[in-house]
Amino acid sequence: MSAVLMHLMIRDPVAGPSAVPLLPGERITIGRAPSNHVVLQDDRASRSHAEIHPSSKGWMIRDLDSRNGTLIDGERLSDDRLLAAGETIQIGRVEILICEGAPPTDPRDEPATAAGATNALSAEHESWQQSIIHRRARGRLLEDIRDSADALPRVGRAAGELCRLSFALGKSATLAEVAAVALETAAPGVQAFRGLVLLPTALADLPGAGGIDAAVLRPAAMFPATTTPGPIPDAAVATVLTTDEAVVACSVGTNEATDTIVSTISAPIRLGGHPVGILHIEAKARPHDTMADDLEFVMAVSDAVGVALENLAARESLSSKLASTATENERLRQRLRAESKIVGDSDALQGILGQVVRVATTKATVLIRGESGVGKELVASAIHEASDRVKGPFVCLNCAALSETLLESELFGHEKGAFTGATDRKIGKFESAHKGTLFLDEIGEMGATIQAKFLRALEGHAFERVGGSNRVQVDVRVVAATNRDLEEAVKSGDFRRDLYFRLKVVEILVPSLRKRPDDIEVLARHFLDRFVAETGRRIERFTPAAIEAMQSYHWPGNVRELRNCIERAVVLSQNPQIDVGDLSLSQIAAPGDTGKLSASRTGSYAPLSLEELERKHVMATLEATGGNKTKAASILGIERSTLDRKLARWAKAT
């Protein structure tokens, strides 16, 4: 990244001018939320509107999907963009000028190093500046209290010290830091010559409820810091933990200075209302009323330490949850990659993978064709994963699973009240897939009415949600799939000709499993390993007879049927290897074997129309499945809704 120093000059009509330096390695967030580095007082700004971050080329700006967008010199920001000195970021009424050099001491001093940076401030700004009475970059109240401690009343000094303590504890990240900060405040505050904090060695050892065993307490910090750890005051520890009270005690002993009466103050450090540690202070004895004040001060410090420990524990718990979530997300991503992996060694499959690589780098619409169960969705997923849209969403929708009205709502979304049951606005699949890929399965089942609206959106035109009037513009790549003969559908008028040619920019034909027998054994072993790992069964292999049976079987349900067959065999098999009997291969013919099935049943050839042949085959499949329409539709390679329509049509014809 460039070593040139840069800063932001912010012109906010409400908050006035200000300057923010761009520091190496630091990300600057901009928005309406108070947590941002640059807080905008403009209702047109989103809570998290944009961010500026360093890169190897320089400072980049990114719009965080804001509601009203971000302008750079009047041009709407769509992707990450490299910033240059002299450019102006416009968010609502706020202007942010990119400037070279260090920010001026007074943000009213406009930079002259960038073009256009000498514009005069508005009259509103000038009026606001004239009303400023004082300017100060850093508060001095805490320093003033500390510097004048001797001149302040005891309560005032204690309040100042406790205020400074709260700031210091907020910055402490470990038990040791918290303990050290506490002693640095408590010991000088009561003129102690020795002190220590006893805590468990780790946050994980802090009890969630109830008391704590004194045996787990160890010195977390000493005062002075260079002091050699002395004996732990067991009596004081036992008293404080037992009574949950702070105590002052006096004894005659020898300290580093002289033989005198020593006062000890021991206060419990509480977490969740229970003692988890001890703050122990030793000082020269003083009048009883003074010692009472010292006790109050030490107790206030110990209570502040308890709050700091609670915050540390919550922070560590959150970090653990975030780490656990990240690990779980990575595990799910790995599982997704494993499930979406295209397995096989056949020449046909390698040819498909080659097409995927070539088409993924383009913006072309892809039409994937093949029988049901061959893995069309896996091919679509592979195209998305290999494209420059991989960081965007991959959204799937089955066009045959919904009625035409619901399909339009799913694709384009709807506004509240658009139809009965539309109680809220809904974002459609097109909007959900913005900057990503939309996969539409069974595209041939899309109704004629919705095809025209879909075609316009496919060509990049803006669309409207159902029941709405606002135009929605998205950037989506569409990959469609079908097991229907779309050419015949075009000829019959069931599918628009222009939509067909718009979809068929690139066509990928996925062959059925029976046409690539070289992949059967590889896929079977892949599914065996997967389901053995998921179920914990001890199954090692297939018998040679089982492999031969799978390779000679016609697989009407293709890879989906093979997967289900192996899963069933793994679940039910009681042997360390899967044999033919465990596979339960179906006797139903594949879609291309309908004629053979008819001949084998009749014993001789009987001339039949394709319509009648299809009807007989469908009815035979229903009979073989015991009338189970869902199972029959899966075997036939069609959707359940398609099967219902065919049966209804044939019922009317008879």
N, C-alpha and C positions, 0 to 999 in steps of 0.2 A: 504494500500500500504506500501511496505517496506520503512523503514526510512533511509536505506543506501544511502548515497550521491553518485551520479553518474554524469558522464559528457561524452561528445563526443569529441574524438580527430580526427580532420578532416585532411586528407592528400590530398590536391588538387594540382596536378602538375602545375596548372596555377596560382592560388591565393596563394599557399603556405599553411603551416600548421596553424591551428587555433583550439581553444578549445571552446566548448559551454556547460555550465552547464545544467543539467536536474533538473529543479525546480519543487517542488510539485504543482500540479494543472495546470501546464503550458504545452501547446501543442507545439511541435517543428515541423515546416514544412520545407521540403527539396525540392529544385527544382531550375530551371534556372531563374524563375521570381524574380525580385528585392524585391518583397514583402515577400519572404520567410525568415525564421529565418536563415537557412543555404542556401546560394546562391552558386550554383555550376556553374563553368565556363567550362562546357562540353556540346557539342552539342548533345551528346547521352542522356542527362538528359532532361526530360519533364519539362514544365514550373512549374507544380505542380506535383512532382514526387512521394513523399512519406511523411508520417508524423509519428512522435513518440509521443504517448500520454500515460498519466498515467492510471492505472487501479488498482483494489483491489489487484492484484497479483504482479504488478510491472510495468515496462515500456514496452509498446507494440508498434510494428511497423506495419504499414499498407501501402501497395502499392496503390497509387491513380490512378489505371488504366493507368500506365505510358506506353510509347511507347516501351521501351526496357527492362522494368522489373527491379526488384531489387534483388540482390543476398545477401544471408546471409551465410557466410563461403562457398561460391561457389554454394549454393543451391538456386534455384529461389523461391522467395516468392510468395505464392498463396493466403494465408489467413492471418488474423491478427496473429502475433506471439509474444510470450514473449521473451524479450531480456535478455541476460546474459553477465556479464563482460567477456571480452576476445573475444567476437564475433566481426566479421568484416562485415560491410555493404559495398557492392560494387555497385556503380552506375557509369557506364562508367569507366573512369580512376580514379575516386575519391574513396578513401577508408575512411570509418568512423569507428573508433575503439570505442567499448563500454568499458568505464573504470570506476572503482570505485574511490570514493574520490572526493575532490574538484579539479577543473581544475588547472593546473600549471599556475603560473604568466606569464611564457614565454611558449607559445605553442610548442616551440622546445623541451622542456623538456618532453620526452616521458614517460608515466607512467610505473611503474614496477609492479603494483599490479595485472595485468591481464596477463594470459598466452599469449605469442606471442606479448606482447606490447613493446618489446625491440628491434624490428627490426630497423636497421639503415636507416636513411633518404637517399633517392636517391641522386645521384650526382647533378641532376637538382635542388633539394631542397637546397643542400648545397651551390651551386653557387648563387642561389637567396638570401639565407640568408646572404652571405658575402657582398651583395650589399646594404643591409639595412643600412641607415644612422641614422635615429631616430626612436624611438618607443614611443608612447604616447597613453594611453587609453582614455583620456578625454581632449577636447580642453579647453584652458584657455584664449582665446582672450577676451571673454565678461567679465571675472573676472578682467583681466588686465586693460581693459578700465574703469571699475568701480573703481578699486583701485587707478588708476592714473588720476581720473577725473579732479582733480584740476590742473594738469600739462598740460592737453590737451586744445586745442582751443575749443571755445563754440560749433562750428559746429561738431567737433569730438565727444565731450561729448554727444551732442544730438543724433548723429548717433548711438553711442553705446547704449544709453538708448532706442532708438526706436528699435534697433535690439533685445535687451533683452525683450522688450515689445512684439514683435512679437512671440517669443518663449512662453512667459507666456500666451498670449491670445490663442495660439493654444492648450494649455492644459486646458483652461477654458471650463466648461460644462454647465454653467447657466448664465443668465443675470446678476445676482448678482456678480458672480465671474469675469465676463468680466468688469463690472463697477468698482469693487474694484481694479483689476489689473491696469486699466487705471488711476485711481486716484493715486495709489502708484507710478506711473511713472510721471504723469503730475504735481502733486502738488510739490514734491521736485525739479522737473526740473525747475520750475519758482519761487522757494522759497515762495510758497503760505502757508498761515496759515489756510486756510479753502477751502473746495471744495466739490462738490457733482455732481453726475450723475443722470439725470432725464430720465427715460425710462418707457414704459408701463410695467405693472406687469407681463406679460407673452409674450412669443414669438408669440403666436397666435394673440395677439393684435397689432402686428406690421403691418402697412398698406402695402399692396402689391404694390400700386401705389398712387401717390398724397401725400399731406401733412398729418399731424397728428393733432388732436385736443389737445390743451394744457391741457384740463381737464383730459385726461387719463394718463398724465405723473406723475410719483411718484419717490421719491428718491430711486434709486437702490443701491447706496453706498455713504458713507460720508467719508470725510478726515478732521481730523483723524478719524479712524474707530470707536472710542469710543465717538465721538461728538454727543451731543443731536441734532436731526434734527432741524434746524432753519427755518425761513420763506423762502418760495420759492421765488426767484427773478423774480416775475411776469413780470416786465418791460423788463428784459433781455430776458426772455423766449419768450415773444410776439414779440420782435424785431427780434430775431434770426429766429423764425419760419416763420415770415412774409417775411423777406428779404432773408432767406437762406444764411446769411453771418455771419462770426465770427466778434465779436466786442470787443473793449477794452474801458472801461469807467472808469472815476475817480470820487470819491465822498469823502466828509469829513464825517467821522463817528467814532464810537467807536468800537474797537475790543478787543480781550482778552488781548492785550498788552498795547496799549496806544491810545490816540486821535491822529490821523494822517490821511493823505490822503490815501484812499484805492483804488487800481486798481482792476477792475474785468475784467476777460476774459471769454467770453461765446462763445462757438463754436458749430455748429450743428453736430450731429451724423447722417450721411446719410445712407440710405439703398435704393438701386435702384435709386440713384440720388435725393432722396427726404429726407428732415429732419424727423427723427423719435425720436430724443432725443436731450438732451443738456448736454454738458460738461461745468460746471461753476466753475471758479477758482477765489479766492480772495487773494490778496497779497498787500504788501506795495508798494506804488507808486515808480517807478524808472524812469530813463531817457527815453525819448520817443523812442530812437533807441533800447534800451534794451527791452522796452515793445513790440516793433514790432517783435523782435526776439522771445520773449515769446509767442506772438500770433501765430507765425509760428509753434513753437513747440507744442502748445496746439492743433492747427488744425491738425498737423500730427498725434497726439495721437487720436483725435476724428475720423480721417479717418481710422486709424487702427482698432478702435472699430467698425466702420461700416462694415469693412471686416469680423471681427470676428462674428458680428451679422448675416451677410449673411451666413457664414459657419454654425453657430448654427442653423439657420432656415432650411438650406438645410439638415443638419444632422437629425433634428427632423422630417422633411418631409419624409426623407428616412426611418427613424425608424417607422413612422406611416404606410408607405406603406408596409414595411416588416411585421409589426404586422397585417395589414389588409390582406396581402397575406397569412400569416400563418393562420389567422382566416378563410379565404376563403378556403384554402387547407383543413383545418380540417372539414369545412362544407361539402366540396365535398367528403372527405373520409367518413364522416358519411352517406352522401346520397348514396355513392357507397355501403357501408355496408348494408344500408337499402334495396337498390335495389337488392343486391346479396344474401339477406337473404332467406333461404329455409323455406317456411311456410307450416305447416301442422302437423296433429296429428296422422295420420294413422299409423298402424303397419308397412306397407310397407315402408313409408317414414322414420320412425325411424330406420328400418333395413338398409336403404341406408346411413343414417347419421352415423350409427355404422361402416359400411364399410369405409366410408370416414375417420373417426378417425383412424381406424386401418391401412389403406393404406397410409395416409398422412405422417406418420413417417418413411416410407421406401423410397427407390429410384426406386421402381418398376414402369414400364410403365402401364398406366391404359387405358382400352378401355370401354367407356361409351356407352351403347346401349339403344335405345328407340325411340318412334315415334317423329316426328317433333313437337316441342312446349312443350315437357314435362319438359324442364329445364336442359338439359344436360350440358349447359355452366355454370349454377349455381353450379352444382355438381363439375365440374372441378375447378371453382373458390374457392369452399369450400375446396377442396383438397389442393390447393395452400395456402390458408389462414391458414390452420391447419398445414402446413409443416414448416420445418426449412428454406425454401426458401422464406418465406413471405416477407422479405425485398427486394427480387429481383423482377424483372418485371414479370407480367402475360400478355403474348402476345397471341392474338387470330388470327386465319386465317381460312377462309372458303375455303376449297379445291374445292368446286363445283362452286365458283363464278368466277373462272379464267380459261383461257385456259391453256394447259399443259406448253407452253413456259413461259407464265407469272407466272404460279404457281412456276416453278423452280426458276425464278428470285426473287419472293417474299420470297421463303423459304431460298435460299442460297445467295441472293444478286447478283450483277453483277458489272463488271468493266466498266469504261468509254469506249464507242465504241464497247461494246460487241454485240450490235445489233442496228438497226435503232431506234433512239430515246433515246439511252442510252448516254446522254450527260454528266453524272457524275457518279462517283462510288456510288453504293447503298448498304447499309448494309441490309442483309436479316433478316427474322424473327428469324432464329436460332441464329444469332449473337446478335440480339436485346434482346433475352430471356436468355442471358448468366447469370448464377447463379440464374435463375428463372424457370418459367414453360411456356412451349409452348403448347397451346391448338389448336388442329387441328380438326375443325368441318367438317362433311361430308367426312371423310377419305376414304369412299368407292368410292368416285367419282374421286380419284386420278388416273391419267393415268398410263398405264403400263410402259412407258419409264422412268418416274421420280421415280417410286417405288423403283428401284434398288439403285439409289443414296440416296434416303431417308432412305432406310434400313441401309446403311453403316453409315450415320450420326446418326441414331437412336442407333446403336451399339457402338457409342462413337468414331468412326473414324473421322479424320480430313477431311474436304471437301474443294472444291475450288469454288469461286464465278464464275458465268457464264462469260466466256471470260477471266478468270484469271488463273494464275498458282501458286499463293501463297496458301499454305495450311492454313486453318483456323480451330482451335481447340476450342470447346466450351464445357461448362458444363451446360446441359439443361435437364430438366425432361419433357418428352412428355406425354400429356394426349390427347387421340383421342376420337372422338365420331362419331357415324353413326346411321342412321335409316334404313340402308340396311341390308339384310341377307348376311353377309360376307362369310358364309360357302358356300352358293349357288354361290357367286361370285368367290370363289376359285375353285369350281367344274367346272364352266364354263370357267375358265381361265382368267377372268377379273381382278382378284386380286391375287397377289403372295402368295403362301402358306407360305413361310418362313416369309414374312412380317406380315401375319395374326397372326402367332403364336408368333412373336416378340411383336406385339401390345397387344395380349391377355395374358399378364402376370397376370394381375388382371382385371376381367370383372365386371362391375357394370351395372345391368339392371334396368333402370328407368321405372316403369310401367306407362301406360297411365292414364289420369285423371279419365276415366270412371271405371278403376279398383281399384281406391281408392276414393270412393264417400265421405268418412268421411272428406276428405280435401277440398271438394268443397265449403262448407259454410265458412270455416276458410279463404280460399283464397279469396273468394268473399268479405268478410268483410275487409280483409287486403287491397285489391285493392280499395274498396270504401273509406276507411280512407285516403289512399294515394292520390287519385284523387280529393277528396273533399278538402284536404289541398292545393293541387296545383292550383285548379281552384277557390277556395273560394266559391263554391256553398254550399247552406244550405240543404244538404241531410243527413238525420239521419240514415235511415235503409232501409232494404228490407222488402217487405210485405211477409207474410207466403206463399202466392201463388208463389211469385217470387223465394223464396228459394226452394220450392217443384219443380218448373219447372227446376231450375238449377240442382238439384240433380237427376232428371229423364232424363235430356238431355244427349246425348252420347258424346259430346265434341270432334268432330273429330280433331279440332285444339289444343286440350289439354289446358295447362295452358296459352299458348299464346293467344288462342281464348277467354278464360275466361277473361283475362286481357283486351283485346280489347273490349270485350262485356261490361264490367263494365265501362271502360273509356267512351265509346259511350253513355251509359245510363246516366252517371253523366253529360256529356256535354249537352245532349238533354232534360233530364227530367226537367219538370217545377213544380214538386211536391216535398214535403219534404221526400218522400219515393219512392223507385224504385219498380215498379210493373212488371208483366209479359210482358205487352206491351212495356215497356221501354227496355227490354233485346234484342228483335229482334233476337231470336234464329234461327239458320239456319236449313233447312230441309234436308241438304245433309248428307248422311250416313258417319259413321266413316270408316276408312280403313278396319276394321275387319267385317263390316256389308255389304260388297259388295253383297254377295249372297242374303241377305234379300231384298236389294234394287231391284235386278233383278227380284226376285219372285213377289214383290209387284207391279212392273210395268207390268209384263206379265200376272199376275193372275195365272200362273201355272209354274211348274219347266221346264226349257229347258236345256238339257245338253250342256255345253259350255267348251271350253278349258280355262285354266287360262289366256292365252294371249288374247283371245277374250273377256273374262269377264273383264280383266283389261282395254282393249280398250274401251269397252262400258261404263264402269264406268267413265273413264277419259273424254270421250266425253260428258256423261251426266252432269258431273261436269262443263265442259266448257260451256255447254248450260245453266246451272243454273246460271252461273256467267255472262252471256251475252257475252261470248267470252273473258273475262278478264283473260289472262294467269297467271298473277302474283297472282291474288286472287285464281284462281283454283289451282295453285301449292301450295299455303299456305294451302288450305283446304285439298288437297290430302296428305300433309305432305312431299312433295318433293321440290327440288329446281327448279327454273324457267328453268335453263339450262337442267335439267333432263327431264322436260316436253317437251321442244323443241325437244330434241333428240327422245323421244318416238313418237311425232307427225310426225317428219320427217321420221322415220322408217316405221310407218303405212302408210304414204302417198306413199312411194316407193312400199310397198307391194300391194297397190291397183292399 
